[in-house]
Amino acid sequence: MVHEIENFYGCYLLYCTNPKFKGRTYIGFTVDPVRRIKQHNAGRHKGGAGRTSGKGPWEMVLIIHGFPNEISALRFEWAWQHPNKSRRLRHIVQKRKGEHGYKHKFRIASEMLQVGPWNKLPLTIRWLNQEYRLDFDPLLAPPKHMAIVFGPVVSKKVKVDGKNKPAVDGEVPSETHKGKEIARCSVCFKRIKEDSEDILQCIHPKCTMKAHTVCLSQRFLDNSDEVIPVDGQCPECQNKMLWGDLIRFQLGCYQDSKEQADADEHWANQLTQN
């Protein structure tokens, strides 16, 4: 089964299967893994990287995705490529004696998922080819909120309007003033300014929750010493949500769930009326 991911941002690990260069690796960033591996195997003139050009075929074996935006993923990519230069990874032991390059790259990624800010993100560790799967060291197992999955993935483009808001919005708690609908924050209950972009919505279909980003963040943190929350309960529907999912929904992801809920309700009404 091929999984479709909206607003895809991922960092991948390539493995060279060419007998002449077998075992070489390459770390990169992509918003479209299917297109990117084709570019690597086609060569530099087709958009591939200079380091992989003419050395294929390459296999994309592992990809870590779920970053809230391109900048976040690019920072992860740079640190993965240059662990000795990243101030967050100074504690990592460099390549051990007899440690294969591929295993070394995987260990670096395992270590990175233990430190902030990456250990707070709702990331997914995806093995694209189980033949190359490696087991995590028990001491370096990913945080529990990160999923380890298997199988191919396809990026899915999401239509958004000019202000990076979801093309399909759910209903929110509101009132009217002079004929205009006025939404209120579900945490502080203050009015939400019209056209405000600093607003988060519940990702669950039919939930009407809207809240200021700061308000919802403080509620999720609940006096914790952390800066960025990992997850929390929606103040309206009480469903548990990952902070990263809320951010991605703000950028236009998961609109299909809203559309599907509307469609289900439509058919349910039709059946009831018949």
C-alpha positions in Angstrom: 0.0 0.0 0.0 1.3 3.4 -1.0 0.7 6.2 1.6 -0.1 9.7 0.4 1.2 12.5 2.6 0.1 16.1 2.3 2.6 18.9 2.4 5.5 16.5 2.5 8.8 17.5 4.0 11.3 14.7 4.5 15.0 13.9 4.9 16.1 10.6 3.2 19.0 8.2 3.2 20.2 6.7 -0.1 22.2 3.5 -0.5 24.2 2.8 -3.6 23.7 -0.7 -5.1 26.3 -0.2 -7.9 28.9 -2.9 -7.3 31.7 -0.4 -8.0 30.4 2.0 -5.3 28.2 -0.4 -3.3 27.6 0.8 0.3 28.0 4.5 -0.3 25.4 6.7 1.1 23.8 10.1 0.5 21.6 12.2 2.8 19.2 14.7 1.3 15.9 16.6 1.6 12.8 16.4 -0.6 9.2 17.4 -0.9 8.6 14.6 -3.4 10.5 11.3 -2.8 9.3 9.5 -5.9 10.6 12.3 -8.2 13.8 12.8 -6.2 15.0 9.2 -6.4 14.4 9.3 -10.2 16.5 12.5 -10.4 19.4 10.9 -8.5 19.4 7.9 -10.7 19.1 10.0 -13.9 22.1 12.1 -13.1 23.0 15.7 -12.5 21.6 16.9 -15.8 18.2 15.7 -14.7 18.3 17.4 -11.3 20.3 14.8 -9.4 23.1 15.7 -6.9 26.7 15.9 -8.1 27.8 13.3 -5.4 25.3 10.7 -6.7 25.6 11.4 -10.5 27.0 8.5 -12.5 27.3 6.2 -9.4 23.8 4.7 -9.5 21.6 2.9 -9.2 20.7 4.3 -5.8 18.0 3.0 -3.5 16.1 5.3 -1.2 15.9 3.1 1.9 14.9 5.4 4.8 13.0 8.7 5.0 12.1 10.7 8.1 9.1 12.9 7.4 6.5 15.0 9.3 8.5 18.2 9.6 6.2 21.2 9.9 7.9 23.2 7.1 10.8 23.2 4.7 13.2 25.1 6.9 12.8 22.6 9.8 13.5 19.7 7.4 16.5 21.5 5.9 18.0 22.1 9.3 17.7 18.4 10.1 19.3 17.5 6.8 22.3 19.8 7.4 22.8 18.4 10.9 22.5 14.8 9.7 25.1 15.6 7.0 27.4 17.5 9.3 27.0 16.1 12.9 30.5 17.3 13.8 29.6 20.9 13.0 26.2 20.9 14.7 26.2 22.3 18.2 23.3 20.0 19.1 25.3 16.9 18.2 28.6 17.6 19.8 28.0 14.6 22.2 27.8 12.1 19.4 30.7 9.7 19.0 32.2 9.9 15.5 32.4 6.8 13.3 33.4 3.8 15.4 36.0 1.3 14.4 34.6 -1.1 11.9 31.3 0.8 11.7 30.0 0.7 8.1 29.1 4.1 6.6 25.4 3.1 6.3 25.1 2.0 9.9 27.0 5.2 11.0 24.4 7.4 9.2 21.6 5.5 10.8 23.1 5.9 14.3 23.5 9.6 13.7 19.8 9.8 12.9 18.9 7.8 15.9 20.9 10.2 18.1 19.3 13.2 16.5 15.8 12.0 17.3 16.8 12.1 21.0 17.6 15.8 21.1 15.6 19.0 20.7 14.0 20.4 18.8 13.6 17.2 16.8 12.5 15.0 19.7 9.4 17.2 20.1 8.2 16.9 16.4 5.6 14.4 15.3 8.0 12.7 12.9 7.6 9.4 11.1 10.5 7.0 10.5 9.7 5.2 7.3 11.6 2.2 5.9 11.0 2.2 2.2 12.8 -1.1 1.6 12.8 -3.6 4.4 15.9 -5.3 3.0 17.9 -2.5 4.4 16.1 -2.1 7.7 18.2 -1.7 10.8 17.0 -2.0 14.4 17.3 0.9 16.8 19.6 0.5 19.7 17.3 0.1 22.8 19.0 3.2 24.3 18.3 5.2 21.2 14.7 4.2 20.5 12.7 7.1 19.0 10.3 8.9 21.3 6.9 7.1 21.7 5.0 9.7 19.7 7.2 9.0 16.6 5.9 6.2 14.4 8.1 3.6 12.7 6.4 2.5 9.5 7.1 0.5 6.3 6.3 0.9 2.6 6.4 3.5 -0.2 5.1 7.1 0.2 3.8 9.7 -2.3 3.6 13.4 -1.6 0.2 14.9 -2.2 -0.2 18.6 -3.1 -2.8 20.5 -1.2 -4.6 23.5 -2.6 -4.4 26.5 -0.3 -5.4 30.1 -0.8 -3.1 33.1 -1.0 -2.6 33.3 2.7 -1.6 29.7 3.4 -4.9 28.9 5.0 -6.8 25.7 4.4 -9.0 25.9 1.3 -11.8 24.2 3.4 -12.4 25.5 6.8 -14.4 23.9 9.6 -17.1 25.7 11.6 -15.9 27.5 14.7 -17.5 28.9 17.8 -18.7 32.3 16.7 -21.2 35.2 17.2 -22.4 37.9 15.0 -21.8 41.6 15.2 -23.4 44.0 12.6 -24.1 41.0 10.4 -20.5 39.7 10.5 -19.5 36.4 12.1 -17.0 36.8 14.9 -15.0 33.8 16.1 -13.6 33.5 19.6 -10.6 31.7 20.9 -11.6 28.4 22.6 -9.0 29.0 25.3 -9.0 32.7 26.3 -12.5 33.3 24.8 -11.3 36.6 23.3 -12.3 37.6 19.8 -10.2 36.4 17.0 -9.2 39.3 14.7 -10.4 39.0 11.2 -7.8 37.6 8.7 -5.5 36.7 11.6 -3.0 34.1 10.6 -1.9 33.2 14.2 -4.8 30.8 14.7 -4.9 27.0 15.0 -7.9 24.8 14.3 -8.7 21.3 15.5 -7.8 18.7 12.9 -10.7 16.4 13.8 -13.7 16.5 11.4 -16.7 18.5 12.7 -14.8 20.0 15.7 -15.3 23.8 15.8 -12.3 24.6 17.9 -10.2 27.7 17.0 -7.5 29.2 19.2 -4.6 31.6 19.3 -1.4 29.8 18.8 0.1 31.1 22.1 -3.1 30.3 24.1 -3.2 26.7 22.8 0.5 26.2 23.3 0.3 27.3 26.9 -2.7 25.0 27.5 -0.8 22.0 26.0 2.4 22.8 28.0 0.4 23.1 31.3 3.3 24.9 33.2 5.9 22.6 31.7 9.5 23.9 31.3 9.4 22.9 27.7 9.1 25.6 25.0 7.3 23.7 22.2 4.5 21.3 23.2 4.4 17.8 21.8 0.7 17.1 22.1 -2.5 17.9 24.1 -6.2 17.6 24.2 -8.5 19.8 22.1 -10.4 22.2 24.5 -13.6 21.5 22.5 -13.8 17.8 21.4 -11.2 16.6 24.0 -9.4 14.5 21.3 -5.7 14.2 21.7 -3.6 16.0 19.0 0.0 16.3 18.1 1.3 19.9 17.9 2.9 19.3 14.6 -0.3 18.1 13.1 -2.0 21.3 14.2 0.8 23.3 12.5 0.5 21.3 9.3 -3.3 21.7 9.3 -2.8 25.5 9.5 -0.6 25.2 6.4 -3.3 23.4 4.5 -3.0 19.7 5.4 -5.8 17.3 6.3 -8.4 19.3 4.4 -9.6 16.0 2.9 -10.8 14.8 6.3 -13.1 17.8 6.6 -14.3 17.3 3.0 -14.9 13.6 3.7 -16.9 14.4 6.9 -19.1 16.8 4.9 -19.7 14.2 2.3 -20.5 11.5 4.9 -23.0 13.9 6.5 -24.6 14.7 3.2 -25.2 11.0 2.4 -26.4 10.3 5.9 -28.9 13.0 5.5 -30.0 11.7 2.2 -30.5 8.2 3.6 -32.5 9.6 6.6 -34.8 11.5 4.3 -35.5 8.5 2.1 
